[in-house]
Amino acid sequence: MTPNDALIVNAAHADFAGFVFAPSRHQISPATALLLKQILLPEISTVGVFVNESIDEILNIFKMGLIDVVQLHRKSNVTEIATLQKMGLKVIQGVDEQSTTFNTNADYILFDRSRGSGKKIDLTYLPHPNQPFMLAGGLTPDNVYQIVKTMSPTIVDVSSGVETNQIKNKQKICQFIKNAKGATYNEQFIQ
């Protein structure tokens, strides 16, 4: 959300940085996304998070060079996903955590309890799809290691789980990534 957040993400060696374009307290403008994209290391893929935006709106943001991946929190048909992929975007399709069938051609399935609310996902009934999947919902530095070990997701997604008083927390972000990846991180250049 802020230049300092981008510096922390760089230092923590995240694989992805999310830009929320959907209405929420995390929402940023394309202008802010451009500034953050310029700060982020080139190897960090940027993910645009969308809820009800049209495919045309998503493609306009992509054409501005702001995102590499699209995270959709709405039902999307095969044609819409194929259109995004044809343009060169990877697509993450959010699904209900209780879903047992997945009719999607998306690159990844995202199990998220409630679209960024921070409510913990219920792992009890979570299926293992036959395609790469992501987990989100209530993940924190304290629980991510065990969840990755137990569920083996391709990617884990966090936002409010690394905040203190609704502001991204440097130590929480670094610890989350360290625990999720089992890697060390460099706090150099973090303010």
Buried (B, 14 or more C-beta within 10 A) or exposed (E): BBEBBBBBBBBBBBBBBBBBBBEBEBEBEBEBBBBBBEBBEEEBBBBBBBBEBEBEEBBEBBEEEBBBBBBBBEEBEEEBBBBBBEEEBBBBBBBEBEBEEBEBBBBBBBBBBBBBEBEBBEBEEBBEBEEBBBBBBBBBBEBBBEBBEEBEBEBBBBBBBBBEEEEBBBEBBBBBBBBBBEEEBEEEEBE
